């Protein structure tokens, strides 16, 4: 289990928002940084934290993304509005992977033609599928369009196995608890551990170090973890420096 750092961008600013609150009028904000994305990229590079993600929450964030990639080439993944037309721009700029949701899950369904296209564009080894999801009627379903729209795609063993043939990793935000700092979705972490055979990163709801241990235990030590709003570098109470000193999270 690894700690995966993050940089979330909204309107050109590094922010932490409450999951599911983002719409055309804005979002509920937990934190707005006075530092740019490159600052955090340099921090992660200094501390040898690789495999983190930079997420563009809407337009107007491209300059910040490229500044982060320049600061830490080969250390970050990029998501938000990715398609075959722009994916290689980020890979060429230093991203290890691009992260895709809405291009593949469109109009409430998975679009296999688009999945093939993005895989052909960057290669399986550079592709992360974002399966951010919400709970409904006893099951988890992938959500798109700022986590507002449910798709028909359920998070289960057969569906995960199908997608693993196309990508190198999975990223899963628990959208129902994302940004609330009220605890992780333990049921979802357990489900991911049961279903996934490739690297997967869980995000959402971490409030303190006890939640880090819960992800480790529920995830059988195989589910990586990203933490946003709860970290002190983003206005939270968990010490970033103490967290990265842990040789293996949750152990």
N, C-alpha and C positions, 0 to 999 in steps of 0.2 A: 504494500500500500504506500503510494507516494502522495506528497502534497503537490498539487498542480496550481500554480499562481494564476491570477486573472487580471485583466484590464478591461473594464466595461466602459464604452464610450457612447455618450448621448449629446447631440448638438455640439460636438467638438470638445467636450469636457469629459474627464474621467469621473465616473459617478458610480454609486451603488443605489439601485432602485428596488422598490417592492415588486416582486414578480407578479405579472398579470395586470399591473396598474398602468402600463404604457399605452397611450393612445395618441390621437392627433393633437390633443391639447397639452400633452406632457406626461408626467409620471410622478408618483409619490417617491420622493428622494430621501434616502437614508444618509447620503454623503455626496458632496461635490468637492472635488480636489482643486487646490490652487496650483497643482503641478500637472505637467503634461504626461502623455503616455510614455515618452522616452525616459522620463525619470524612473517610472516603475520598471520599465524594461531593463534599464541599467542596474536597478536594485536586484532584480531577479538574476541577471547575468553575474553580478558580483557574488551572489550567494549560490551560484551553480544550480539554479532551479530551472529545469527544462520542461518542455511539454505543456507549458501554460497557454492560455488562450486570450486573444484580444477579440472582443465582440463589438461590432458596430450596431448600435440600437437605433436604426434609422439612418437617413442621409447626413452628409456634412461631417463625416468622421474620417474620411480617407487620408487626409494629410497627417492626422495623428497616428493612424495605423502605420503609415510608411515611416514616420519618425521612430516609432517603436521598433520596427523591423530593422531599421538602420542601426539602432542602438544595440540590438540583440539578434543579429542574423543567426539563423539555425536554432533558435531557442523558443520560438513562439508559433502558435497556430492562429489563423484568422478566420472569423466568421461574420456573417451579416451581409445579406444581399449578394452572395457568391453564386456565380453561374459560369458556364463554359467560356463566356466571352471575357470575363475578367479574372478567372481563377489563377491563370498562369502569371498574371501581373504580380500577385502576392507571393507566389512561389519564387519567381525570379528576383523579388525584392528581399527574399530571405526567410519567408515563412516555411516551416517544415510541412505543414498541412493546411488545407482549407476546410472549413466546417460548413456543412450545408444542411438546411432544413426545408425552407419553403420552396426552393427550386425542385426538390424531389417530392415533397408532399404538397400537392396543389389541388385546390377545389375539394378538399376533404378526403382525398385518396392518394395512394402512392402512384407516382408516374414512373414506370419502369424505363420508359424511353429516355426520360430526363436523367434517371440514375445512370443508365448506360452512358449517356453523353458526358456527364461530369466525370465519371470514372475514366472514360477515354481521354478527356481533356487533360487531367493531371496525373492519372495513374492511381491504382488502388492504394499504393504506398503513401500517397500524399492526401488521402481523403478521410475525413472524419464526418460521420453522420450524427447530427444532433437530434436525439430522440426525446427532447424535452416534452414532458407529459403532465396530464392531470388525471385525477381519479373520478370515475363516473360509473355508477351502478355496479360497483364491485370490481371494476377493471381499470387499468391505466391505458390511456390513449394518447398518441402523439398529438400535440397542439401546435398550431402555426399562427402567423399574423399576430406577432407580439403576445403569443400564448393565449389569444382570445378565442380562437376557432378550433373546435375538436375535429380531428380527422377520424376516419373509420379504422385507422391502423392501431391495433392493440399491441401492447408490450407483452409478448409471450415468447415461449421458447422457439416455436416454429418461425415466427416472424423475425426474431432476432437472428436465427441461423440463416435465414434467407438474405438478410442485409449484410451479414458478416463476409459474404463472398465478394462484396463490392468495396469494402472500406478497411482501413487499417486500425481505426479506433472508433469508439462511440463516446459521445458526451450527452449526459442526461441531467437536465435541470428538473427538479421537482417543483413545478411551477406553482403548486398550491401553497408551498411553504417558503419559496424563494424570497429572500430579503426580509422575512419576518423576524428572524433571530429567536424563534420560539421552539426550536428543535427540528431534527431531521425527520424525513419520512422513512422510518425503519422498515416498513413493509416493502417499499419500493427498493431499498438497498438489498434486502433479502432476495427479492425477485430478480434483480440484476445479477446477483451472484449465482443464482440457479440457472440463468438463461444464457449468460455471455461467456464466450471462450476467447475473445480478443480483449485488449485493454479497454477499460471503460472508466470514465470519470464521472462521479456523482457531484452535483451541486444543489444546495438548497437547505436553508433553515438552521444551519449550525449556530448554536448560541454560546457554547463553551467547550472546553477540552473533553468533557464527558461525551459530547456528541462525536468527537473524533474517535473515541474508543468504541462507540456504538457502530460507527461505519466500519471500523476494523473488524468487529465481531460479527455483525450482520453480513458484512461483505466477505467474510472468510479470509480476510487479509488480501483479497484480490481486487477490490474496488478502490481506485484512486479517488482523491478528494480535493475539491477546490473550495476555498472559503473567501467570501467577499465582505459583506457588511459587518461581520463579527470581528474582523481583524482590526487591530489598532491603527494600522496604516490607512484604513478606510473608515476611521471614526469609531470602531468597535472596541471591545475589551480584551480580546485574545491577543497576547503578545506575539507579533510576527517573529521576533528574534527567538523567543522561547520555542515557538512551533518548529522553526527550521533547525533547531538544535536536536530535535528528536530524531534519532537515527532511523527509526521506522515508526511511522505514525500508528498509534494505538497499541503498540506492542508493550 
